Amino acid sequence: MIFPSIFAIAVGVLMIGQWSFFYLSGQIPELETEPYRILFHLAGEFATAVALIVGGAGLLMGQSWASWLYMVAMGMLLYTMIVSPGYFAQRGQWPFVGMFAFLLILAIVSIILVA
């Protein structure tokens, strides 16, 4: 279960890194235009990232609780990977849409490997 573990941890860390970068570089205009919506969205993103990191680490350490947490985290991630590309598609940022499609495929593969 090395691939699923590393995938979950990497995606969780990258999610936190991406949002931190966007925030620090002033690239979240919704903080001004739709502050409540984006704060709820960010809460969901960070909860997903933390669940991925903890679930992936638990799998690596062979913890008995890790499989169910991993599956919950992957469900959260699947939702994000289906919903989030719409934002980028609306803006015509197709490389981001492609990135989400690629990550969706990797997520499905990792779920199959754990199940």
C-alpha positions in Angstrom: 0.0 0.0 0.0 2.9 2.3 -0.6 1.4 4.1 -3.6 -1.9 4.9 -2.0 -0.1 6.1 1.2 2.4 8.3 -0.7 -0.4 9.6 -3.0 -2.6 10.6 -0.1 0.2 12.3 1.8 1.5 14.1 -1.3 -1.9 15.4 -2.4 -2.7 16.5 1.2 0.6 18.4 1.5 0.2 19.9 -2.0 -3.3 21.1 -1.3 -2.1 23.0 1.8 0.8 24.3 -0.2 -1.3 25.4 -3.1 -3.8 27.3 -1.0 -1.0 28.8 1.1 0.7 30.0 -2.1 -2.6 31.4 -3.5 -3.2 33.3 -0.2 0.3 34.7 0.2 0.4 35.8 -3.4 -3.1 37.5 -3.2 -4.6 35.1 -5.7 -7.9 34.5 -3.8 -10.1 37.4 -4.9 -13.1 35.6 -3.4 -11.8 36.7 0.0 -13.1 40.2 -0.9 -16.1 39.3 -3.1 -17.5 36.1 -1.5 -15.7 35.8 1.9 -18.2 33.4 3.5 -18.3 31.0 0.6 -14.6 30.8 0.1 -13.9 30.4 3.9 -16.3 27.4 4.0 -14.6 26.1 0.8 -11.2 26.5 2.4 -12.3 24.7 5.5 -13.4 21.8 3.4 -10.1 21.8 1.5 -8.0 21.9 4.6 -10.1 19.2 6.3 -9.6 17.0 3.2 -5.8 17.7 3.2 -5.5 16.8 6.9 -7.6 13.6 6.5 -5.4 12.6 3.5 -2.2 13.2 5.4 -3.3 11.4 8.5 -4.9 8.5 6.6 -1.9 8.1 4.3 0.5 8.1 7.3 -1.7 5.6 9.1 -1.5 3.3 6.1 2.2 3.6 6.0 2.5 2.7 9.7 0.0 -0.2 9.4 -2.5 1.2 11.8 -5.8 -0.6 12.0 -7.9 2.6 11.7 -6.1 3.8 8.7 -8.1 2.1 5.9 -11.4 3.6 6.9 -9.9 7.1 7.4 -8.1 6.7 4.1 -11.4 5.9 2.3 -13.2 8.8 4.0 -10.4 11.1 2.9 -10.5 9.8 -0.6 -14.2 10.3 -0.8 -13.6 13.9 0.3 -10.9 14.2 -2.4 -13.1 12.7 -5.1 -15.7 15.4 -4.4 -13.1 18.1 -4.6 -11.7 16.7 -7.8 -15.1 16.6 -9.5 -16.2 20.1 -8.3 -13.0 22.2 -8.4 -12.2 21.9 -12.1 -15.4 23.8 -12.9 -13.8 27.0 -11.5 -10.8 26.6 -13.8 -12.9 25.6 -16.8 -15.1 28.7 -16.4 -11.9 30.8 -16.6 -10.5 28.8 -19.6 -7.6 27.5 -17.6 -7.6 24.0 -19.2 -4.2 22.8 -17.9 -5.7 22.9 -14.4 -8.7 21.0 -15.6 -6.4 18.4 -17.1 -4.4 18.2 -13.8 -7.6 17.4 -11.9 -8.6 14.7 -14.4 -5.1 13.1 -14.1 -5.3 13.2 -10.3 -8.9 11.8 -10.4 -7.5 8.8 -12.3 -4.7 8.3 -9.8 -7.2 8.6 -6.9 -9.4 5.9 -8.4 -6.4 3.6 -8.8 -5.3 4.2 -5.2 -8.8 3.4 -3.9 -8.8 0.2 -5.9 -5.4 -0.8 -4.4 -6.6 -0.2 -0.8 -10.1 -1.8 -1.3 
